[in-house]
Amino acid sequence: MNGSELFSFNLLGIAVLIHIAFVNITMGTGFISAMARFLAWRRSDPGLEIMSRRVFKILIVHELFSGVWGTVITVVLAAFFPTLLAIAVDVMFFPLLIALSAIIIRIPTIALFWYTWGKVEPRIHSVIGFVMALSGFAVPMGFRYIFAEITYPHGVSLALQNLKDAARLEVFTNPLYPPLILHTWAGALSIGGFITASFFTIKGNLSPKFLWIGLWHGVIFLAVQPFIGLWYLTSLGTYARVIYNNVLGTVHATFNLLPMFGLKIAAFAGLAVFSALVWRRVKRGEGSAPRYALVLGPLAMLIVLVGELINDAGRYPFLVLLGDTGLPPSVFSNLYIQIPYPLVLAILSGLVVFLFGFMLTVYYALNKRFLVDLPEV
């Protein structure tokens, strides 16, 4: 790869990684907030309403940042991979329409859910909350088709045969899509639960009851992850041997990711152990919340970050896979943009520094009770 190709490939990977990480947080916490609001109404429990508001603030902190990086992905595709973007918008028009429609619904309902709190009937407010939460899950329902197609061009292959009308519908039957989207949804719900559990372990926001609710959300969806993950891995072995070989570090690997896969398994095991320990201490919201419950959220985030890194970097040095081989980024790159290697490293390093700055801000907001101090009534 030349400097421009290396830059665009890595920038796209970083943007996708950051975007998906924070989208998982907003999806999971959005669902838990909506569910807590609903239960608060049905059970006449003001405590659950407080929980709903506090969890919703986690979503607010991360939503804008995830949206910014979603825009970065679009800009990178338009600037550096115009051919790939043109194909995606054409062949995957209907999946993209689903995703964009969900975004159009989600953004106003986030604002509506917050600003109508206490101003409309609890029943109506609960409906708004569920619309907000479910629209978040519809966004990856559309965008994940892009990942499925660049990993196994099921519908695109028909488009290349001048069967574009059939291709636009055929993308919905991509065999990699079902395990991929289920893995995404389960992961988001699990992360939302564990982030919630960690949040209610922070000093000044301590609540075993609220921690327990987040914990059992996380554990339930964590338990199904190995089965969906195995389904996805075996599907890759059938339809995308490049990623499969790289994940398992076989002799045919183009980029050995077996150590990263091992790290993901180790993090999963660690999360399971800590979850069991915390479960015993705060079962059904009773007892005291142990300080080590703070690691639940970070461990869950580590799993999703490593998993997405494997899924994206596993196609290296290709961008679009074709069975045992693939098409490199140069096939889709904008030839008019030339970036020297030193500038590549400088820009990418700056993005990493920017990311750490944001994480520090999030820590300050949560640990220093910036969010909790906002009005809750």
C-alpha positions as CSV (number, residue, x, y, z in Angstrom):
1,M,0.0,0.0,0.0
2,N,1.1,3.5,-0.7
3,G,0.7,6.3,1.9
4,S,-2.8,7.3,0.8
5,E,-4.1,3.7,0.7
6,L,-2.5,2.9,4.1
7,F,-4.0,6.1,5.6
8,S,-7.5,5.5,4.2
9,F,-7.6,1.9,5.2
10,N,-6.5,2.6,8.8
11,L,-8.6,5.8,9.1
12,L,-11.7,3.9,8.0
13,G,-10.9,1.1,10.4
14,I,-10.4,3.4,13.3
15,A,-13.6,5.3,12.5
16,V,-15.6,2.1,12.3
17,L,-14.1,0.8,15.5
18,I,-14.8,3.9,17.5
19,H,-18.3,4.4,16.0
20,I,-19.4,0.9,16.7
21,A,-18.0,0.9,20.2
22,F,-20.0,3.9,21.2
23,V,-23.1,2.9,19.3
24,N,-23.2,-0.3,21.3
25,I,-23.2,1.8,24.5
26,T,-26.0,4.0,23.3
27,M,-28.1,1.1,22.0
28,G,-27.8,-0.9,25.2
29,T,-28.3,1.9,27.6
30,G,-31.2,3.3,25.5
31,F,-33.0,0.0,25.9
32,I,-32.4,-0.3,29.6
33,S,-33.5,3.3,30.1
34,A,-36.7,2.7,28.2
35,M,-37.4,-0.5,30.0
36,A,-36.8,1.1,33.4
37,R,-39.1,3.9,32.5
38,F,-41.8,1.5,31.5
39,L,-41.5,-0.6,34.7
40,A,-41.4,2.6,36.8
41,W,-44.8,3.5,35.4
42,R,-46.3,0.0,35.7
43,R,-45.0,-0.6,39.2
44,S,-45.4,3.0,40.4
45,D,-41.8,2.9,41.4
46,P,-40.1,6.4,41.5
47,G,-36.7,4.7,42.1
48,L,-36.8,3.0,38.7
49,E,-37.7,6.4,37.1
50,I,-34.5,7.9,38.7
51,M,-32.6,4.9,37.3
52,S,-34.0,5.5,33.8
53,R,-33.0,9.1,33.8
54,R,-29.5,8.4,35.0
55,V,-28.9,5.6,32.5
56,F,-30.3,7.8,29.8
57,K,-27.6,10.4,30.6
58,I,-25.0,7.8,29.7
59,L,-26.6,7.6,26.3
60,I,-26.6,11.4,25.9
61,V,-22.9,11.6,26.7
62,H,-22.0,9.0,24.0
63,E,-24.6,9.6,21.3
64,L,-23.2,12.8,19.8
65,F,-19.7,11.3,19.7
66,S,-20.8,8.2,18.0
67,G,-22.7,10.2,15.5
68,V,-19.6,12.3,14.7
69,W,-17.6,9.2,13.9
70,G,-20.5,7.9,11.8
71,T,-20.1,11.1,9.8
72,V,-16.3,10.5,9.6
73,I,-17.0,7.1,8.1
74,T,-19.1,8.6,5.4
75,V,-16.6,11.3,4.6
76,V,-13.8,8.8,4.4
77,L,-15.8,6.6,2.0
78,A,-16.7,9.6,-0.2
79,A,-13.2,11.0,-0.3
80,F,-11.0,8.0,-0.4
81,F,-13.3,5.1,-1.6
82,P,-15.8,6.8,-4.0
83,T,-16.2,3.6,-6.1
84,L,-17.0,1.5,-3.1
85,L,-19.5,4.1,-1.9
86,A,-21.2,4.3,-5.3
87,I,-21.6,0.6,-5.4
88,A,-23.0,0.5,-1.8
89,V,-25.5,3.3,-2.3
90,D,-26.7,1.6,-5.6
91,V,-26.9,-2.1,-4.7
92,M,-27.6,-1.7,-1.0
93,F,-30.1,1.1,-1.4
94,F,-32.9,-0.5,0.6
95,P,-30.7,-1.6,3.6
96,L,-29.3,2.0,3.7
97,L,-32.8,3.4,3.5
98,I,-33.7,1.3,6.6
99,A,-30.7,2.6,8.5
100,L,-31.2,6.3,7.5
101,S,-34.9,6.1,8.3
102,A,-34.1,4.8,11.8
103,I,-31.6,7.6,12.3
104,I,-34.3,10.2,11.3
105,I,-36.6,8.6,14.0
106,R,-34.0,8.1,16.7
107,I,-32.5,11.6,16.9
108,P,-35.8,13.5,17.5
109,T,-37.1,10.8,19.9
110,I,-33.9,11.1,22.0
111,A,-34.7,14.8,22.5
112,L,-38.4,14.1,22.9
113,F,-37.9,11.4,25.5
114,W,-35.8,13.8,27.6
115,Y,-37.8,17.0,27.2
116,T,-41.2,15.5,27.7
117,W,-40.2,13.9,31.0
118,G,-42.9,14.7,33.6
119,K,-44.8,16.7,31.0
120,V,-46.8,13.9,29.3
121,E,-48.6,10.9,30.7
122,P,-46.2,8.1,31.8
123,R,-47.9,5.7,29.3
124,I,-47.1,8.0,26.4
125,H,-43.6,8.7,27.7
126,S,-42.9,5.0,27.9
127,V,-44.0,4.6,24.3
128,I,-41.6,7.4,23.2
129,G,-38.9,5.6,25.1
130,F,-39.4,2.3,23.3
131,V,-39.5,4.0,19.9
132,M,-36.2,5.7,20.8
133,A,-34.7,2.5,21.9
134,L,-35.9,0.3,19.1
135,S,-35.0,2.8,16.4
136,G,-31.4,2.5,17.7
137,F,-31.4,-1.3,16.9
138,A,-32.8,-0.6,13.4
139,V,-29.7,1.5,12.5
140,P,-27.2,-1.5,12.5
141,M,-30.0,-3.6,11.0
142,G,-29.4,-1.7,7.8
143,F,-25.7,-0.9,8.0
144,R,-24.6,-4.4,8.8
145,Y,-25.6,-5.4,5.3
146,I,-22.6,-3.4,4.1
147,F,-20.3,-5.4,6.2
148,A,-21.9,-8.7,5.1
149,E,-21.6,-7.7,1.5
150,I,-17.9,-6.6,1.6
151,T,-17.2,-9.9,3.4
152,Y,-19.2,-12.0,1.0
153,P,-20.5,-10.1,-2.0
154,H,-23.8,-12.0,-2.3
155,G,-26.0,-9.3,-3.9
156,V,-23.1,-7.4,-5.5
157,S,-22.2,-10.4,-7.6
158,L,-25.5,-10.2,-9.3
159,A,-25.1,-6.4,-9.8
160,L,-21.8,-7.1,-11.6
161,Q,-23.8,-9.4,-14.0
162,N,-26.1,-6.4,-14.8
163,L,-28.9,-7.7,-12.6
164,K,-29.1,-4.7,-10.4
165,D,-32.8,-4.9,-9.7
166,A,-32.5,-8.5,-8.4
167,A,-29.3,-7.6,-6.6
168,R,-31.0,-4.9,-4.5
169,L,-33.3,-7.5,-3.0
170,E,-30.7,-10.3,-3.0
171,V,-28.6,-8.4,-0.5
172,F,-31.2,-9.2,2.1
173,T,-30.5,-13.0,1.8
174,N,-26.7,-12.7,2.5
175,P,-25.9,-15.8,4.5
176,L,-23.4,-13.9,6.7
177,Y,-26.0,-11.4,7.8
178,P,-28.2,-13.3,10.4
179,P,-25.3,-14.3,12.8
180,L,-23.7,-10.9,12.3
181,I,-26.8,-8.8,13.2
182,L,-27.7,-11.1,16.1
183,H,-24.2,-10.9,17.4
184,T,-24.4,-7.1,17.1
185,W,-27.7,-6.8,18.9
186,A,-26.8,-9.3,21.7
187,G,-23.5,-7.5,22.2
188,A,-25.1,-4.1,22.5
189,L,-27.6,-5.3,25.1
190,S,-24.9,-7.0,27.1
191,I,-22.6,-3.9,27.0
192,G,-25.5,-1.7,28.0
193,G,-26.1,-3.9,31.0
194,F,-22.5,-4.0,32.1
195,I,-21.9,-0.3,31.5
196,T,-25.0,0.3,33.7
197,A,-23.7,-1.9,36.4
198,S,-20.3,-0.2,36.5
199,F,-22.0,3.2,36.4
200,F,-24.0,2.5,39.6
201,T,-20.8,1.4,41.3
202,I,-19.2,4.9,41.1
203,K,-18.9,6.8,44.3
204,G,-21.9,9.1,44.8
205,N,-24.0,7.0,42.5
206,L,-23.9,3.8,44.4
207,S,-27.0,1.7,44.1
208,P,-27.0,-2.2,44.5
209,K,-30.6,-2.3,43.1
210,F,-29.8,-0.4,39.9
211,L,-26.5,-2.3,39.6
212,W,-28.4,-5.6,39.8
213,I,-30.8,-4.6,37.0
214,G,-27.8,-3.7,34.7
215,L,-26.0,-6.9,35.7
216,W,-28.7,-9.3,34.8
217,H,-29.2,-7.6,31.5
218,G,-25.5,-8.0,30.8
219,V,-25.3,-11.6,31.9
220,I,-28.4,-12.8,30.0
221,F,-27.1,-11.5,26.7
222,L,-23.5,-12.4,27.5
223,A,-24.6,-16.1,27.8
224,V,-25.9,-16.3,24.2
225,Q,-22.8,-14.6,22.7
226,P,-20.6,-17.8,22.4
227,F,-23.4,-19.6,20.5
228,I,-23.9,-16.8,18.0
229,G,-20.2,-16.2,17.8
230,L,-19.6,-19.8,16.9
231,W,-22.3,-19.6,14.3
232,Y,-20.7,-16.5,12.7
233,L,-17.2,-18.1,12.8
234,T,-18.3,-21.3,11.1
235,S,-20.2,-19.1,8.5
236,L,-16.9,-17.2,7.8
237,G,-15.2,-20.6,7.3
238,T,-17.8,-21.3,4.5
239,Y,-18.1,-17.9,2.9
240,A,-15.0,-15.8,3.9
241,R,-12.0,-18.0,4.3
242,V,-9.6,-15.0,4.5
243,I,-11.1,-13.8,7.8
244,Y,-11.5,-17.3,9.1
245,N,-7.9,-18.2,8.5
246,N,-6.7,-14.9,10.0
247,V,-8.8,-15.3,13.1
248,L,-7.5,-18.9,13.7
249,G,-4.0,-18.1,12.6
250,T,-3.8,-20.9,10.1
251,V,-0.9,-21.4,7.6
252,H,-3.0,-19.6,5.0
253,A,-3.4,-16.5,7.2
254,T,-2.5,-13.1,5.6
255,F,-2.6,-11.4,9.0
256,N,-2.4,-13.6,12.1
257,L,-5.1,-12.5,14.6
258,L,-5.0,-15.6,16.8
259,P,-3.5,-13.6,19.7
260,M,-6.3,-11.0,19.5
261,F,-8.8,-13.8,19.3
262,G,-7.2,-15.3,22.4
263,L,-7.4,-11.9,24.1
264,K,-11.1,-11.8,23.4
265,I,-11.7,-15.2,24.9
266,A,-9.7,-14.3,28.0
267,A,-11.7,-11.0,28.4
268,F,-14.9,-13.0,28.0
269,A,-13.8,-15.5,30.7
270,G,-12.8,-12.6,33.0
271,L,-16.1,-10.9,32.5
272,A,-17.9,-14.1,33.3
273,V,-15.9,-14.6,36.5
274,F,-16.4,-11.0,37.7
275,S,-20.1,-11.1,36.8
276,A,-20.5,-14.2,39.0
277,L,-18.7,-12.6,41.9
278,V,-20.8,-9.4,41.7
279,W,-24.0,-11.5,41.2
280,R,-23.3,-13.2,44.6
281,R,-22.8,-9.9,46.4
282,V,-25.8,-8.0,45.1
283,K,-28.3,-10.8,44.2
284,R,-31.7,-9.2,43.6
285,G,-30.4,-5.8,44.5
286,E,-29.6,-6.6,48.1
287,G,-26.2,-6.5,49.8
288,S,-23.4,-4.1,49.1
289,A,-22.0,-3.2,45.7
290,P,-18.3,-4.3,45.5
291,R,-15.8,-1.9,44.0
292,Y,-14.5,-4.4,41.6
293,A,-17.9,-4.2,39.8
294,L,-16.3,-1.2,38.1
295,V,-14.4,-3.5,35.7
296,L,-17.6,-5.0,34.2
297,G,-18.2,-2.1,31.8
298,P,-14.5,-1.8,30.6
299,L,-14.2,-5.6,30.1
300,A,-17.4,-5.6,28.1
301,M,-16.1,-2.8,26.0
302,L,-12.7,-4.6,25.5
303,I,-14.6,-7.6,24.1
304,V,-16.5,-5.6,21.6
305,L,-13.5,-3.6,20.5
306,V,-11.3,-6.7,20.0
307,G,-14.2,-8.4,18.2
308,E,-14.7,-5.6,15.8
309,L,-11.0,-5.2,15.3
310,I,-10.8,-8.9,14.3
311,N,-13.8,-8.6,12.0
312,D,-12.3,-5.5,10.2
313,A,-8.6,-6.2,10.3
314,G,-9.2,-9.8,9.5
315,R,-9.7,-8.9,5.8
316,Y,-6.2,-7.3,5.5
317,P,-4.7,-6.7,3.0
318,F,-8.0,-6.7,1.2
319,L,-11.0,-4.4,1.5
320,V,-13.6,-6.6,-0.3
321,L,-13.3,-10.4,0.1
322,L,-13.9,-12.9,-2.7
323,G,-13.7,-16.4,-1.1
324,D,-10.0,-17.2,-0.5
325,T,-8.8,-13.9,-1.9
326,G,-10.1,-10.4,-2.3
327,L,-9.8,-6.9,-3.8
328,P,-7.3,-4.5,-2.3
329,P,-8.2,-0.9,-1.3
330,S,-6.4,0.4,-4.4
331,V,-9.3,-0.9,-6.6
332,F,-11.7,1.5,-4.9
333,S,-9.3,4.3,-4.0
334,N,-9.4,7.9,-5.1
335,L,-6.2,8.2,-7.2
336,Y,-6.1,12.0,-6.9
337,I,-5.3,12.1,-3.2
338,Q,-1.7,11.5,-2.3
339,I,-0.6,11.5,1.4
340,P,3.0,11.0,2.5
341,Y,3.8,8.4,5.2
342,P,4.9,10.9,7.8
343,L,1.6,12.8,7.5
344,V,-0.3,9.5,7.8
345,L,1.3,8.7,11.1
346,A,0.8,12.3,12.4
347,I,-2.9,12.3,11.6
348,L,-3.6,8.9,12.9
349,S,-1.7,9.7,16.1
350,G,-3.7,12.9,16.5
351,L,-6.9,10.9,16.3
352,V,-5.8,8.5,19.0
353,V,-4.9,11.5,21.3
354,F,-8.4,13.0,20.6
355,L,-10.0,9.7,21.5
356,F,-8.2,9.5,24.9
357,G,-9.2,13.1,25.5
358,F,-12.8,12.2,25.1
359,M,-12.5,9.2,27.3
360,L,-11.0,11.4,30.0
361,T,-14.0,13.7,29.7
362,V,-16.4,10.8,30.0
363,Y,-14.6,9.7,33.2
364,Y,-14.8,13.1,34.6
365,A,-18.5,13.4,33.8
366,L,-19.3,10.1,35.4
367,N,-16.9,9.9,38.3
368,K,-17.3,13.5,39.3
369,R,-21.1,13.2,39.3
370,F,-21.5,15.8,36.5
371,L,-24.4,13.8,35.1
372,V,-25.9,12.9,38.4
373,D,-26.0,16.6,39.5
374,L,-28.4,17.4,36.6
375,P,-32.1,17.7,37.8
376,E,-33.9,14.4,38.0
377,V,-37.4,15.7,38.8
